[in-house]
Structure formats: structure tokens, C-alpha cells
Amino acid sequence: MGISGSGLTRTRWRAVAGSAARVVAQPANGHRVTTYDLGFGDGHVAERSLRYCRSFTATVEVVADLGRADVDRRTFMAATPFAAVAAVGPSRDWLLSTLDQDTPRTGPRVRLEDVTAVRNMFGEFQRMDVLQGGGSGRLILAEYMTQHVFPLLRRTYSESVRRALCEAAAEQTYLLGWMAYDNGEHGIAQRYLIQSLRLAEESGNSALGAHVLAGMADQTTLLGAPEEGRRLAQAGRAGLGKRTSPACLADLWALEARALAKLGDRSAAAHAVAQSEAAFERVRVDEEQEWAAFIDPAYLHGEHANTFRDLDRPQEAARHARTSIDHARKQGRARRGAMSQAALAASHLQRRDLEAAHAAGLRTLKLARQVRSSRCVEAVQDVRRRMEPFGSHRLVADFTERAHDLVAAA
């Protein structure tokens, strides 16, 4: 069932998911001991972290257990599956729910200065992701969250600090999910994103929640479920509103366009691209939140290039790809540059220009080697697959040989 904004406001929808990460002991030193600590929770973290819990207490315990499992790199986390339909329920819950506050607080009172410190760390880790890829620094961020951020959620605070803290924790949890996604760990990424959405709900920041849904839409479309990706993007738009974060709105329209292109809806996809461009024209950078910094011409034109590539419209794909490449080069963003060079290579191949595609493919390969990103490796592999119709041509053989080490290492 699709999700739209019509007829749904003020509707209460109660999730039926069970409680998560039950606290089984609390020693005198105040450290909570959960089933995870006692060794009983491993097999259930993957399942529990797919749920959008009504209970904030349960949410804190689930996201803390997920972070610890990620840091520990336990065997079950490595094989954590992605479930496309699991994202639909949380998106609906975020859009419709009014959630209860049910958590008794203990420990030293959290100050606004503590939240500011968390926000400062977010900026540093976001820059690391943008410039070096999701495979760089994610486990350090997971450790920081587990040791310093999630424990703050269990302490006492004023209402204003509570909202600010939940917002900061949601931002960081989203970033963990995004970095895992970029590194090809999709099951873990999905679970972080769902818990980030719940924390964003707690913060009252609708733009942040819509931003999380954009990430979920991106991942779901990439993994072969564009209809669900489209619904997630639509849910984000319905909850965002027209006057809140034009950058986020531009992103949601861009991701809906990607999904529609995969579905083969040519006119709707082109319309969504136009809506994305119109929304971005309204962006005022100084009025946007820090997490929206990456939603810029390098990113959006790169996404539009992929949309037109999938629509088999190579001229538009090449135009958007070149604009993205130019902006990414000026910013030193190798990951975005690599993916847009791959889109440019694809547009050349759609026009049967193997020589130009080979040159763009080599630039893709060079940039992909500068970052730790499975998406960049997949971009290289996509160029190689698209070259296959040219058979044993020397340029195909050359690109395949040059790409071998990168693909094999991945």
C-alpha cells in the first residue's frame, strides 16, 4: 500500500512490535547490563533492530546493542540480511505516530554543552565519510556512539536538552547507517537507519526524519525494490512539508526519480527530476541543517545522471554527469566523482562510443581507488558489465585488466 499525506494527519498508529533489549540487571555502579552483555542477545539484535519501537526505553537499548554488536563484529552481524519491506512499517510509524515518554532517568544531568560536543563530532565524521568513503572511520564512530552518545540517552535532562540530544543521536546513528550502506553492509545499515528514524521522531525534527527516509529510499531502490523506494521517498515528502528544508525536498524528489526510472515510468521520472531542481533553487545554505551539506550540485546532478542513464537518455545523463564531476573535482570528492564518471561512461556506451567510455571508465577507476566505498567498486563493475556487448575489443580487455585488482580486493 502506498503512503501519501492525504487523509492521514492526526491519525494515531500504534506499532505492535515487542519490547527490545530488556534490562536484566543494574549494578550499584549504574552500568546497565542487558541480555546482550550476558551473551544471550546476539541472535536477536538483528531482528529487534528492524522494529520501530513505540517505547523510547526499548529504542535506546536496541540501538545501543546494535552499536556494540557492530563494534564487536560478531559473526551474525556479518551475515545480517536486508529486508526491503521492513522499511515500510517504520516509515508509516514515523509519519503517523504520537509516541509516549516512558523512560525513568538516572545519573548526572545532561547539559547542552554535552550535546554540542556530540554535534561537533558529527561534523568531523560526516566530512570523513564524504571525502574518504563509508569504509573509513565507521567502526571508530560506532565505538564513540556506544561509549559516549547512547549512554547520554539514559541520563536526566530538561525537555529542550532531551530533544536536542535525540536529534544529535539520530544524526550520528543515521551516519553509521549511511557509512555501512556505502561499505556494502546493507543489513546493518538498514537497522541503523530504522533506529535513527525513531530517534528523529523523538527529537521532533521532521526534516531529519525525512532525511533518514531518503537514505532508506536510496538503499531500497539500489537493492532492487524501487517500488518500496518510491514509497519511502513519498513518505518523506509527506512528512516534510513544503517550507522545511528545500535541500531535503530536492533529495527526496531526486530519489523518487531514481526509483521511477527503475520502474520504467519515463514521464514521472522526468517530472520528479524537474521538481528536484525546482526545490534546490530555493535552498539557502545558511538556513539548512548540517547534515544537508552534501545535498549540493555534485550530489544532485550525479543522481539525475543516473536517472537519465536508466531512462536510456544518454545526452541528459552526460550533461548532468559532467556538471556533477566538475563540482566534485573542485571539492575533492573522489567518491561522488567516481560514481558520476561511471554514469558518464554509461552514457557514452549507450551512444556506442567505446573510446570515450573507456576514458571515463579509467577516471572512474582512478577515483575509486582513493576511497573505501563499495558503491565505487560497484560503479567500476557496472562500467565493465556495460562494456560486455563490445566483446573482446582491446579497450574492453584493457579496462577489465586494470579493474581486476580493485574488484578482487573488494
Salt bridges, closest charged atoms under 4 A:
ASP37 OD1 - ARG68 NH1 2.50
ASP42 OD2 - ARG74 NH1 2.42
GLU47 OE2 - ARG51 NH2 2.77
GLU61 OE2 - ARG32 NH1 3.31
GLU61 OE1 - ARG154 NH2 3.02
ASP65 OD2 - ARG48 NH2 3.29
ASP65 OD1 - ARG68 NH2 2.41
ASP70 OD1 - ARG73 NH1 2.56
ASP70 OD2 - ARG138 NH1 2.40
ASP72 OD2 - ARG74 NH2 3.30
ASP100 OD1 - ARG14 NH2 3.83
ASP100 OD2 - ARG54 NH1 2.47
ASP114 OD1 - ARG111 NH2 3.52
GLU124 OE2 - ARG127 NH2 2.58
ASP129 OD1 - ARG335 NH1 2.99
GLU159 OE2 - ARG162 NH2 2.82
GLU159 OE2 - ARG163 NE 3.14
GLU167 OE2 - ARG119 NH2 2.71
GLU171 OE1 - ARG119 NH1 3.11
ASP182 OD2 - ARG335 NH1 2.86
ASP182 OD1 - ARG375 NE 2.69
GLU185 OE2 - ARG73 NH2 2.69
GLU185 OE1 - ARG138 NH2 2.42
GLU202 OE2 - ARG162 NH1 2.69
GLU202 OE1 - ARG198 NH1 2.65
GLU227 OE2 - ARG230 NH2 2.19
GLU227 OE2 - ARG231 NE 3.55
GLU228 OE2 - ARG231 NH1 3.33
GLU256 OE1 - ARG237 NH2 2.87
GLU277 OE2 - HIS320 NE2 3.98
ASP296 OD2 - ARG333 NH1 2.59
GLU303 OE1 - ARG258 NH1 2.83
GLU303 OE2 - ARG336 NH2 3.26
ASP310 OD2 - LYS262 NZ 3.55
ASP310 OD1 - ARG309 NE 2.98
GLU316 OE2 - ARG313 NH2 2.81
ASP326 OD1 - ARG329 NH1 3.64
ASP326 OD2 - LYS330 NZ 3.29
ASP382 OD1 - ARG385 NH2 3.86
ASP382 OD2 - ARG386 NE 2.71
ASP398 OD2 - HIS358 NE2 2.77
ASP398 OD2 - ARG402 NE 2.76
ASP405 OD1 - HIS404 ND1 3.47
